Amino acid sequence: MGLLSKLFFIVALLLAVLSYVLRFGATYHTPQCTLFGIQCPNKTVVEGYIHQDYAPLKEFYQAMFDQGEELYSCLAVYEKKEKVVDLCGGNVTTANGEKQFRNIVQNVFSSTKVIVMITVAMLVDRGLLKYDEPIATYWPEYAQGNKAEVTVSDLMAHASGVSFLDKTIPWSVIGTDSNLDELGRLLAEQPHNFDGKRTVGYHALLYGTIANEIVRRVDTKKRTIAEFATQEIIEPLDVKYYFGLPEHLEKENFSYFYDHPAFNMFAKIIPRVLFNIPFVPSLGPNQAYLKDALKGEPSSPVKRSFGDRIFGEGSPHLDTIFHTPEYRRLQHMTGTNGFTQATSLAKIGQIMIDGTVDGIKFLSEETRSLAMTPLPTEFDLVLTYNMTRCVGGFGVVEVPSINATLKGWTGFGGSVMLFDSENEISFGYVPGVKGGQFISVDDRIVSLMEEFYRLNKH
């Protein structure tokens, strides 16, 4: 390690120690509450059902609220088809006054992608799709611009070649659910981002929209993903899950994310970044992507994969589009625009345990096993880190502290939809305040999973 690297390491260590001592990086309470116990908020009471075998988990969860590690969130766990945890804490402000967070349907952002993965798996199971078949087999126009060899599995694993667009799409096209043919035409015309070479680059916003174009072409009833999933998954399981927020729920049952306090975010992220800078060269040829991401280069895949490079002319409030009712109504944005609750996420996740929930067969064992087969670990040019994904798209999450491997996906802000098929456990977690992690599983749910598994072993 050279002199510069040693200096970076020392600075990172000092910042990390400072963060720990002041506890800024682990609390949502104000500094005066954290440090001196004054001007603290009223105590939040965690309520709900928990199986007696996991009773200590409720106390653990309550302590997270008491210590300022949580403000508003819900946690649900299913084990062997039985709901064993259904807990919530906190009140949030809606357009019609204060509501218990339990009654809120929250935008879970990219956790929505799991429903896309399950929908595609069900169509594979019915013989209407094949993972290793080119998308162009089902959508011939997609072959344009060096995309002829891109497979369905490539899309599921974020390697379809369309992480970002060269030209934005007018709001008159992308901002409605009634102009899907034109939207499909524009997506098909987009050339491969990497000249036809299979390259993994997270499809933050376009994942569900591209998948939607495939699904509505192969489904026997020509349904969109929202229609298919609602009729084939959500209604049979009797869960609350919406693609696009229904207007009647906007005032009564919706609250947008509260921001993580800025200094808390700084204290959490900066030490991590500094600790990693000396080892950036270990990324080899990929280090340039990470450096461009850290510098915010407009031409980097990171910058180009988000809203300001996708939503074009006429888009409302482009700088805050995700805060607008106009965006929240969109059903075709099935990679980001799911509104739901923790119990619904956990119950739907049970589908990937053995394919059957509530006596309903959703997937054969053959298809379920294929969809869950891990692909080689690859560097993601948008997320700028290595990640393992499955044939069916599910992300692989290793939690060494509990010696468990989970699959599923996480969402901006901290939501998760994760399942452990070996132990027949599925987790749903939905927070109302953003976490400090953007490219990894949120610390809060990791702590809760660790405690759950600790109790599960006894």
C-alpha positions in Angstrom: 0.0 0.0 0.0 1.5 3.3 -1.1 1.7 6.6 0.9 -1.4 8.0 -0.7 -3.4 4.9 0.0 -2.2 4.9 3.6 -3.4 8.5 4.0 -6.8 7.6 2.6 -7.0 4.7 4.9 -6.1 6.8 8.0 -8.7 9.5 7.1 -11.3 6.8 6.5 -10.6 5.2 9.8 -10.8 8.5 11.7 -14.2 9.3 10.0 -15.5 5.8 10.8 -14.5 6.2 14.4 -16.1 9.6 14.6 -19.3 8.3 13.0 -19.4 5.5 15.6 -18.7 7.7 18.6 -21.3 10.3 17.6 -23.7 7.6 16.4 -24.7 9.9 13.6 -24.5 7.1 11.1 -26.9 4.8 13.0 -29.8 7.1 14.0 -32.7 9.0 12.5 -33.1 11.1 15.7 -31.7 14.6 15.9 -28.1 15.0 17.2 -29.4 16.6 20.4 -31.6 13.6 21.0 -28.9 11.1 20.1 -26.2 12.8 22.2 -28.1 14.3 25.1 -31.5 12.7 25.1 -33.4 16.0 24.7 -36.1 17.0 22.1 -36.6 13.3 21.3 -39.8 12.2 19.5 -42.6 10.5 21.3 -42.0 6.8 21.6 -43.2 4.7 18.7 -44.9 1.5 19.6 -44.3 -1.6 17.4 -47.6 -3.5 17.1 -48.9 -6.5 15.2 -48.7 -10.3 15.2 -45.6 -12.4 15.9 -45.4 -16.2 16.5 -44.4 -17.1 20.0 -41.2 -18.7 18.8 -40.0 -15.3 17.6 -41.4 -13.1 20.4 -37.9 -11.6 21.1 -37.8 -10.3 17.6 -40.5 -7.8 18.5 -38.4 -6.5 21.4 -35.4 -6.2 19.0 -37.5 -4.3 16.5 -38.9 -2.0 19.2 -35.4 -1.2 20.3 -34.5 -0.1 16.8 -37.3 2.5 17.0 -36.4 3.5 20.5 -32.7 4.1 19.5 -33.6 6.0 16.3 -32.5 3.3 13.9 -36.1 3.2 12.6 -38.9 5.8 12.2 -41.6 4.2 10.1 -41.6 0.6 8.7 -43.2 -2.8 8.5 -41.6 -6.2 8.6 -43.3 -9.5 7.5 -41.9 -13.0 7.5 -43.5 -16.2 6.1 -42.0 -19.6 7.1 -43.2 -22.8 5.5 -46.3 -21.1 4.2 -47.2 -19.7 7.6 -47.1 -16.0 8.5 -44.9 -15.8 11.6 -44.1 -12.1 11.7 -46.4 -9.1 10.8 -45.1 -6.0 12.6 -45.3 -2.3 12.0 -44.3 0.9 13.8 -44.7 4.6 13.2 -47.2 7.1 11.9 -46.9 9.1 8.7 -48.6 12.2 7.3 -50.9 11.7 4.3 -52.9 14.2 2.3 -55.8 13.4 4.7 -54.0 13.6 8.0 -51.8 11.2 10.0 -52.1 7.5 9.4 -50.5 4.4 10.9 -47.8 3.2 8.6 -49.5 -0.2 8.6 -52.3 1.3 6.5 -50.0 2.8 3.9 -49.3 1.3 0.5 -45.7 2.4 -0.2 -43.8 2.6 -3.4 -41.2 -0.2 -3.1 -39.4 0.9 -6.3 -37.1 -1.9 -7.6 -38.5 -4.5 -5.3 -41.3 -4.4 -7.9 -38.9 -6.2 -10.3 -39.5 -9.5 -8.4 -43.1 -9.5 -9.7 -41.8 -9.1 -13.2 -39.4 -12.0 -12.7 -42.2 -14.2 -11.4 -44.5 -13.2 -14.2 -41.9 -14.1 -16.8 -41.2 -17.4 -15.0 -44.9 -18.3 -15.2 -44.9 -17.6 -18.9 -41.8 -19.8 -19.3 -43.6 -22.5 -17.3 -46.6 -22.3 -19.7 -44.3 -22.8 -22.7 -44.9 -19.2 -24.0 -41.3 -18.0 -23.4 -37.9 -19.6 -23.1 -35.1 -18.0 -21.2 -32.4 -18.8 -23.7 -34.4 -17.6 -26.7 -33.7 -14.2 -28.3 -36.2 -11.5 -27.4 -36.5 -10.9 -31.2 -38.2 -14.4 -31.5 -41.2 -12.8 -29.7 -40.7 -9.2 -30.6 -39.0 -9.1 -34.1 -38.4 -5.3 -34.1 -36.2 -5.7 -31.0 -33.4 -7.2 -33.3 -32.5 -3.7 -34.5 -29.3 -2.0 -33.5 -27.2 -5.1 -32.6 -29.9 -6.6 -30.3 -30.7 -9.7 -32.4 -28.9 -12.1 -30.1 -30.1 -10.7 -26.8 -32.1 -13.4 -24.9 -34.9 -13.2 -22.4 -32.5 -14.3 -19.7 -30.2 -11.5 -20.7 -33.0 -9.0 -20.0 -33.9 -10.6 -16.7 -30.2 -10.4 -15.7 -30.0 -6.7 -16.8 -27.9 -7.5 -19.9 -30.4 -6.7 -22.7 -28.2 -3.8 -23.9 -30.8 -1.1 -23.1 -29.9 0.2 -19.7 -30.2 3.8 -21.1 -31.5 5.6 -24.2 -29.8 7.7 -26.8 -32.9 9.8 -27.2 -35.4 10.5 -24.5 -39.0 9.4 -24.9 -41.7 12.2 -25.1 -44.0 12.3 -22.1 -46.9 11.9 -24.5 -45.6 8.4 -25.1 -44.0 7.2 -21.9 -46.3 9.1 -19.6 -49.4 7.2 -20.5 -50.6 3.5 -20.5 -52.5 4.0 -23.7 -49.7 4.5 -26.1 -47.8 1.2 -25.6 -47.4 0.4 -29.3 -45.5 3.6 -29.9 -43.5 3.1 -26.7 -42.5 -0.4 -27.9 -41.5 1.0 -31.3 -39.1 3.6 -29.7 -37.6 1.0 -27.3 -37.0 -1.4 -30.2 -35.2 1.3 -32.2 -32.8 2.0 -29.4 -29.4 0.5 -30.4 -27.6 -1.8 -28.1 -25.7 0.3 -25.5 -22.5 -1.8 -25.9 -22.4 -2.6 -29.6 -24.0 -6.0 -29.2 -21.5 -7.3 -26.7 -23.3 -8.9 -23.7 -22.7 -6.4 -20.9 -24.4 -6.2 -17.5 -25.8 -2.7 -16.8 -28.6 -2.3 -14.3 -31.9 -1.5 -16.0 -33.2 0.8 -13.3 -36.2 2.2 -15.1 -36.5 0.3 -18.4 -36.5 -3.3 -17.0 -40.2 -3.6 -16.5 -41.1 -1.5 -19.5 -39.1 -3.7 -21.9 -40.4 -6.9 -20.2 -43.9 -5.5 -20.6 -43.5 -5.4 -24.3 -42.5 -9.0 -24.4 -45.3 -10.2 -22.1 -48.1 -8.5 -23.9 -46.9 -10.1 -27.2 -46.8 -13.7 -25.9 -49.6 -13.9 -23.3 -52.6 -15.7 -24.8 -54.8 -12.9 -23.6 -52.3 -10.2 -24.7 -52.2 -8.8 -21.2 -49.7 -6.4 -19.8 -47.5 -7.4 -16.8 -49.8 -5.3 -14.6 -52.9 -7.1 -15.9 -51.3 -10.6 -15.8 -49.8 -10.2 -12.3 -53.0 -8.8 -10.9 -55.2 -11.6 -12.3 -52.7 -14.5 -11.9 -50.8 -13.6 -8.7 -52.2 -10.7 -6.7 -55.9 -11.6 -6.7 -55.5 -15.3 -6.2 -53.2 -14.6 -3.1 -55.6 -11.9 -1.9 -52.8 -9.4 -1.2 -52.6 -5.6 -1.6 -50.3 -4.8 -4.6 -50.8 -2.2 -7.2 -48.9 -1.3 -10.4 -49.3 2.4 -10.4 -51.0 4.0 -7.5 -54.8 4.0 -7.9 -56.2 7.6 -7.6 -58.6 6.7 -4.8 -55.6 5.6 -2.6 -53.5 8.8 -3.3 -54.9 10.9 -0.4 -55.9 8.2 2.1 -53.2 5.5 1.9 -50.1 6.9 0.5 -47.1 8.8 1.9 -43.9 9.5 0.0 -40.5 8.6 1.5 -39.1 10.8 4.2 -35.4 11.6 3.5 -32.6 10.2 5.5 -31.0 13.2 7.4 -28.2 14.6 5.3 -25.5 14.4 7.9 -26.4 10.9 8.9 -26.1 9.9 5.2 -22.7 11.6 5.0 -21.4 9.8 8.0 -22.6 6.4 6.7 -21.4 6.7 3.1 -18.2 8.7 3.2 -16.1 6.2 5.3 -17.2 3.4 3.0 -16.2 5.3 -0.1 -12.9 6.2 1.4 -12.1 2.7 2.6 -12.6 1.5 -1.0 -10.7 4.1 -2.9 -7.3 2.5 -2.3 -8.6 -0.7 -3.7 -10.3 0.7 -6.8 -7.4 -0.5 -9.0 -8.4 -4.1 -8.0 -11.4 -3.6 -10.3 -9.0 -3.7 -13.2 -10.6 -2.4 -16.5 -13.8 -1.6 -14.6 -12.3 1.0 -12.3 -13.0 3.8 -14.9 -16.8 3.2 -14.5 -16.6 3.5 -10.7 -14.5 6.7 -11.0 -16.9 8.2 -13.5 -19.8 7.3 -11.2 -18.2 8.9 -8.2 -17.5 12.1 -10.2 -21.0 12.2 -11.7 -19.9 12.2 -15.3 -22.9 12.9 -17.5 -21.7 10.3 -20.1 -21.3 7.5 -17.5 -23.8 4.5 -17.6 -24.8 5.4 -14.1 -25.9 8.9 -15.0 -27.5 7.9 -18.3 -29.6 5.1 -16.8 -31.9 7.3 -14.7 -34.8 9.7 -15.3 -33.3 12.8 -16.9 -32.1 10.6 -19.8 -35.3 8.7 -20.3 -38.3 11.0 -19.7 -38.3 13.6 -22.5 -40.3 16.6 -23.7 -43.4 17.4 -21.7 -42.4 15.4 -18.6 -43.7 17.0 -15.5 -41.2 18.4 -13.0 -38.4 16.4 -14.5 -36.1 17.0 -11.5 -38.7 15.5 -9.1 -40.7 13.3 -11.5 -40.9 10.4 -9.0 -42.7 12.6 -6.6 -45.5 13.4 -9.0 -49.0 11.9 -9.2 -48.6 11.7 -12.9 -45.7 9.3 -12.6 -47.3 7.3 -9.8 -50.3 6.5 -12.0 -48.2 4.7 -14.7 -48.8 0.9 -14.8 -46.3 0.0 -17.5 -43.3 1.1 -15.4 -43.4 -2.4 -13.8 -39.7 -2.3 -12.7 -40.2 0.6 -10.3 -43.9 1.5 -9.8 -45.2 -1.1 -7.4 -47.2 0.0 -4.4 -47.7 -2.5 -1.6 -47.1 -3.6 2.0 -44.6 -5.9 3.7 -47.0 -8.7 4.2 -47.8 -8.8 0.5 -44.2 -8.9 -0.4 -43.4 -11.8 2.0 -46.4 -13.8 0.9 -45.7 -13.4 -2.8 -42.1 -14.4 -2.1 -43.4 -17.8 -0.9 -44.1 -18.6 -4.6 -40.3 -19.1 -5.1 -40.0 -21.6 -2.2 -41.7 -24.5 -4.0 -44.0 -22.9 -6.6 -47.2 -23.3 -4.5 -49.0 -20.9 -2.1 -52.5 -21.3 -0.6 -52.9 -24.6 -2.5 -52.4 -22.7 -5.8 -49.7 -24.0 -8.2 -47.9 -21.1 -9.7 -44.7 -22.7 -11.0 -43.5 -26.2 -11.7 -40.4 -27.3 -9.8 -38.5 -27.6 -13.1 -39.2 -23.9 -14.0 -38.7 -22.7 -10.5 -35.3 -24.4 -10.2 -34.2 -23.1 -13.6 -35.2 -19.5 -12.8 -33.3 -19.7 -9.5 -30.1 -21.1 -11.1 -27.2 -18.6 -10.5 -25.3 -17.1 -13.4 -21.6 -16.3 -13.1 -20.9 -13.2 -11.0 -20.4 -10.2 -13.2 -19.5 -6.5 -12.9 -22.5 -4.2 -13.3 -21.5 -1.0 -15.2 -24.4 1.0 -13.7 -24.3 -0.2 -10.1 -20.5 -0.3 -10.3 -20.0 -3.5 -8.3 -19.9 -7.3 -8.8 -23.2 -9.1 -8.5 -24.6 -12.6 -9.0 -28.0 -12.9 -10.7 -30.0 -15.9 -11.7 -31.3 -17.2 -15.0 -34.7 -15.7 -14.1 -33.2 -12.4 -12.9 -33.3 -12.9 -9.1 -30.4 -11.3 -7.3 -28.3 -13.5 -5.0 -27.8 -12.0 -1.6 -25.2 -13.6 0.7 -25.5 -12.7 4.4 -22.3 -14.2 5.9 -23.3 -13.2 9.5 -26.3 -15.6 9.3 -24.7 -18.1 6.9 -27.7 -17.8 4.6 -28.2 -17.2 0.9 -31.3 -15.3 -0.1 -32.6 -14.4 -3.5 -35.0 -11.7 -4.7 -34.4 -8.0 -5.0 -34.2 -4.7 -3.1 -35.7 -1.3 -3.8 -34.6 2.3 -3.5 -35.2 3.5 0.1 -34.6 0.1 1.6 -37.5 -2.2 0.8 -36.8 -5.9 0.2 -38.5 -8.9 -1.2 -36.1 -11.8 -0.4 -36.6 -15.5 0.0 -34.6 -18.4 1.4 -35.8 -21.5 -0.5 -33.6 -23.9 1.6 -35.2 -22.9 4.9 -38.5 -22.0 3.3 -38.5 -18.4 4.6 -39.5 -15.2 2.8 -39.1 -11.6 4.0 -41.0 -8.4 3.1 -39.7 -5.1 4.5 -41.1 -1.7 3.6 -39.7 1.5 5.2 -41.2 4.9 5.2 -37.8 6.7 5.5 -34.9 6.2 3.2 -32.0 4.1 4.3 -28.3 4.9 3.9 -27.6 2.2 1.3 -28.2 2.6 -2.4 -26.4 -0.4 -3.9 -26.8 -3.0 -1.1 -29.3 -4.5 1.2 -30.3 -1.9 3.8 -28.6 -2.3 7.3 -32.0 -2.2 9.0 -33.4 -5.3 7.4 -30.0 -7.1 7.6 -30.2 -6.6 11.4 -33.7 -7.9 11.5 -32.9 -10.9 9.4 -29.9 -11.7 11.6 -32.1 -11.7 14.7 -34.7 -13.8 13.0 -32.2 -16.5 12.0 -30.6 -16.4 15.4 -34.0 -17.3 16.9 -34.7 -19.7 14.1 -31.7 -21.8 15.1 -32.9 -22.4 18.6 
